[in-house]
Amino acid sequence: MGDFYGIKPGTVPGFAEAGTGRFMSVQGMPDRTVQHMLSFMGKLHVMYETDPLAFEICVRHVATVIEDQRREEGRADPREGVD
């Protein structure tokens, strides 16, 4: 696996999906929410540094659950058809 998927420590996405295909700017989120996001990303970085295999398994599991949920909701993967 690469370098934590190219995510630098202390960063969060600039935009987040807010459901039903809507995206919102992280700047518009409550401070508490942003702090939780930063804390979660920090914990992921520590897990990656401590046990890369555990990190990989957890990230892949979460991605699979999200994809399964999208399929059940009848939503297509937005990455499909992109080359």
N, C-alpha and C positions, 0 to 999 in steps of 0.2 A: 504494500500500500504506500501511497505517496506521502506528502507532507500535510497531513490532516486536511485533505481535500482542498488545499490552498487557502484555508481560512486562517487569518492571522489572529493571534491571541487578543482578546479585548474588543473584538468586533462582533456586530450582529448584522443581520440583513438590513438593507435600507428600506425594503418594502416587505410586507408580510401579507399572505392571503388571509382575508377576513371571512372567508366562506362565500359560497355561491359565485365564485369566480371574481369576487371583488378584492382589490388590493388596497392596503392603506400604508401610508408612510409611518415609519417607526417614530418620526418626530411628532406625530399626532397621537401617539400612545401615551397612557399615563406613565409617569416616572417609575412607579412601582413595577409595572409590567416590563419596562426596559431593564430595570435592575434584575428582575427574575430571569430575563433572557440572558443577560450578561453572566449571571451566576451559573446558569445551566451550561452555557458555552464554556465557561471556565472549568466546570466539572468534566465536561467532555474532553477538554484538552488534557487535564490531569489523567483521565482514564487512558487516553491515547498514549501519553508518555509512560504510564505505569504498566499498562497491559494492552498493547495494540490489538491483540486477538479479541479480548473482551470488547474493546471499542468497536471493532469491525462487526462482530456478531450483533451487538446491541443496535448499531446504526442500521445494519441490514434488516434486522427484525422490525424496527420501527418503520422503515421504508416499505417493507412488505405489508405491514398492517395498514398503512396509509393507502397503498395501492389497492389492496383488497377492499377497503372501505369505498374508495372511488368507484371501483367496478360495481359494487353492490348498489351504489347510488346512481349508476348509469352514466357516470362522468368519465370521459375519455382522458387518457394521460396526455397532458398538454405537450409532452415531448414527442409524441408519436408523429411520424411524418417529417420530422426535422432531421436534416442531414448535416 
